[in-house]
């Protein structure tokens, strides 16, 4: 069993007229990146009529847990519902899928089972509760237990914002003397930072740059599989159209391959960019290790790599 070991550094920064300490966790080893199950948050819900607070102790949602819930409760593509008669059925299935996702995430986060012997009984229980309270709980789960970035920023990121301003104001100016110097400076290591809601510190990942060749090799290894070809069926009549075929993008075997390729691609990207070795003796073990991290941690790091690290690499190929 891997034990999480975290070492913090504290620096003093000046932001305007204020000087205050900033606490930073440098994730430069695998053991410094905690499992989702090790991240705990407390939510207090006021009960105004009695003057009491309901305190919920909840745990983080991992990438594997979130993915399993999504795969188990898919929402159909609305574009495929061409027949207007199917609209009501689609809306019913969408509503049920969302309710089932909420139900499972609630149980994972709180560790408490929702009453009911069947899925429908559990959904009925969920929908019988005050909408405002349930919405507040699920917003809390998304932001504080998943680490999904809020649409318009967050007060929890004030320390991060101040630190970023401090770094920008104290950036070193590099004036290259040669072409080699230009690309030596541009291909230096990257640094991604975030502040999880509820953390009193900044989490920092230093990363290696990724070359265009590295990126091409990853793309070749993780090519998107093709969906199987099946006879074309008219959406309105349900009848087969002779001589016409289509791709079955809902085929279970195809979807499994698609998910496996996506996981492998994430692994390869993180292996190239992270400064530490991902634990495991096989790709499956390494993928499982990543799957135990907070869903928002992994997605935010991957997005940063794709937009900033790989984005820089791809800009070299502008001809």
HUBELRA-V435658 format. One line per field, one symbol per residue. ss: DSSP state (A for helix, B for strand, O for the rest). psi: psi as a letter, one per 30 degrees, with the letter a starting at -180 (. if undefined). Layout:
ss = ???
psi = ???
This chain:
ss = OOOOOOOBBBBBBBBOOBBBBBBBBBOOOAAAOOOAAAOBBBBBBBBOOOOBBBBBBBBOOBAAAAAAAAAAOOOOOAAAOOOAAAAAAAAAAAAAAAAAAAAAAAAAAAOOOOOOOOAAAAAAAAAOOOAAAAAAAAAAAAAAAOOOOOOOOOAAAAAAAAAAAAAAAOOOOOOOOOAAAAAAAAOOOBBBBBOOOOOOOBBBBBBOOOOAAAAAAAAAAOOOOOOOBBBBBOOOOOOBBBBBBBBOOOOAAAAAAAAAAAAAAAAAAAAAABOOOOOOOOAAAAAAAAAOOBAAAAAAAAAAAAAAAAAAAAAOOOO
psi = kkkkkkklkklklkjbfkklkkkkjjigleffjlleffjklkkkkkjfffglkjkkjlllkleeeeeeeeefilklkfffiekfffeeeeeeeeeeeeeeeeeeeeeeefgkkkkkfleeeeeeeefflkeeeeeeefeeeeefffhkklehakffgeeeeeeeeeeefgkkkkjkfleeeefeefglllkkkljkkfkglkkkjkkllkleeeeeeeeefhkklkkkklkkkkfefgkkjkgkllkjggkeeeeeeeeeeeeeeeeeeeeeekflkkklfleeeeeeeefflkeeeeeeeeeeeeeeeeeeefffig.
